[in-house]
């Protein structure tokens, strides 16, 4: 993919691709059985998206992610957010 493609995504979303790649990189080796790590990932993702995650939703996400204890893919994250 070229820089023009990423530039279009950045312009449309307001999120820099370097931030997205940093998040993806941090997820690659994250221990999703560790509550602190999971909460940090949720906070980082919410900040990147410019969204607030209510405490109750965060707690539910943490519980679900820790229960599974596996690496997440985009499909799993999408299902959780629906």
Secondary structure, DSSP 8 states (H G I E B T S, - for coil): --HHHHHHHHHHHS--HHHHHHHHHHHHT--TT-HHHHHHHHHHHHHHHT----HHHHHHHHHHHHHH-S---HHHHHHHH-
